[in-house]
Amino acid sequence: MSGLYTIEDEDVIQKAYAGLLESIRSKMSSEDRANIQAAFELAKDAHKNQRRKSGEAYILHPIAVARICAEEMELGPTAVIAALLHDVVEDTPVTLDDIRARFGDKIATIVDGLTKLDYDHNADSPQAQNFRKVLQTLLIDVRVVLIKIADRLHNMRTLGAMPKHKQQKIAAETKYIYIPLAHRLGIYNIKSELEDLWLKITDRETYNEISHKLNQTKRDRNAYIERFIAPLKERLQKLNVKFEIFGRPKSIFSIHNKILKKQVEFEEIYDLFAIRIILDVPPEEEKDTCWRVFSVVTDLYTPISERIKDWISRPKSNGYESLHTTVIGPEGRFVEVQIRTVRMNEIAERGFAAHWKYKGVKAQADDVYDKWLETVREVIESSGSSALEFLTDIKSNLFSEEVHVYTPKGDIKVLPLGATALDFAFAIHSEIGIHCSTIKVNNRLVPFSYRLKNGDQVSVTTSKNRTANEDWLSFVVTGKARSRIRAALREERAKQAEFGKEALMRKLNNLKLDFENNVDLLSRYFGFKNRVDFFFAISQEQIDLTELKTFPVTNGRFDFTRKAQQDAERARKSKMAKREFASTHTGKIIINGQEKDDFAYTLAKCCNPVLGDEIFAYVSANGMKIHRTSCPNAVNLLASQANNIHKAEWGRSSAATYYADLVITGIDKGVGVIEAISSTISSSLGLNIRSFSIDGKDGIFEGRLRLVVNNTNQLNKAINALKKIDGVKSVVRQN
Ligand code: MN
């Protein structure tokens, strides 16, 4: 059965498996035990041909992941079984049906979720897609995500054997997806280990330096902690409560962060550790006991009054409960003291993973996760189809801190930090948002874009004839407001388009032309992808319908081939073709609601965006660059530079021009291709060619053309016209 394992392998595998069994702390039935054994044997056999980059047997990886689930997350047998099987379907001949047949639906669903998270890297933004998937599986069974985090943790711990560029990629993805998730799920221990590992991989020198300094100062620090704790211990004993007290070092990553943020040296950081007091009391005595301990601490050491953080009365949005204060310890040093119970400590360290154990103990804590999952569902269901839009929604809704504000009746509303007065209106009801006419905060009128502060009391008035406005999208932050505004604008646009359609019908009627026979021809001629966009443009008077009467007609249809010839003729006469080449200059772009002029950004040369393309902004030391979302570099930038990526939209530009590169291939008929291409562009379309080169071989030619255009409509028109040239087989925009 295990023919490909050596005797040494067998020995190591059995030891690892025995270690796993020992680490399972939850109660197991004999059935659980048998299933775990079966999962182990199945996985061991399935992975027998595989080794990890380090050379060790592959099966050691699923065993280690299962052990993280059991030991560090304290998940039960179901998670352990699923973790053992997590790579089987993806990497081996074993199928999901095999797993369902042997282990049942629940396990099969979890393994399926884990498998799905692993591939499909072909979307416009794989990270965003992946993120969406992670969140979707979260709704099916939170354990999928917990196991995935365990998987990622083990991979990060053992990344050393991988080639450098792979290490960087995995580290980037970890920072981008898994660390915020671990944070949001409150799995503090694992989150902070992942952060340390991330720093170690991306900036080994800094990591080593801090870790070295921590070691150097350890003895002094421990002595100080001892001096701080000793008198406190004595007093706490008099309370007659079971407790533990110790000093806890801060993580290397958080120290590094502080050095960066406060621009200080390692030596100047006073809180390299915190004192933690953990109390063992029944749930009903928790709050009272914590505050009694607080008073003991502050009797002995003077508190810095503004540094009390009471997350017991109101837990953090990820479930964290604890009472923190900073006091002045011996030698005048500031020391942070954290007071919490055994239950709170487990929640603080293992978050969602510990949640099940205490479900029902404290209603408020249950609520925290239910509410969050509800928000996850809302964002997934309501966010736009574009992956980047989705990312923006996620970042502003799920991973940010919160503000608490009040309705006039005193009901509390929780919104993401940065939410505006208008977001509040939408949070009350989407109709109130859409028809919002004035907003008052603490009885004073504010602009809709007012950023809410904790404790604000907000009241909204509405008016029937008010409706959504495009500008609103530039400042609202909640997914709900965003999606409702988009829907309202779409509706409004469709209404406007109806007017455009009627105008066109009247016009065609006057010209005695059939509507259905001509509408799509016209729409394509003007460069629109669908009728609604075309009708809308008409309603906005972007298209001059009086022009239509000059278009040639053949058999009741507009004849654009003939029109092109006529135009070419006319252009030749007026020597339009000799017009000077334009150099590109650009218009305005909106980044996070702010308009930027063309001196504030440059268009990326790798993908040459044109007004109308879907775009994003990438900010680096070299300034801001605008890329198309389909740019081949987008994937890399998103994975490694997520924090420097911003959503971008085209602003209102009028006379701006852009470069677009086309590759034209076709059959070389000897004469006329170059002439046909250049006359189509210059004469019939009136566009400028910046550069043009053509290569031929074996009767096939490939031309490279750089056009100067105002927008994607013009570009599409050009592409369509070029495709119609005799002999041309394909016209493709580059990248
Ligand atoms: Mn794995």
Residues whose N, C-alpha, C, O or C-beta is under 5 A from the ligand:
A	BS01	MN	D87 D151
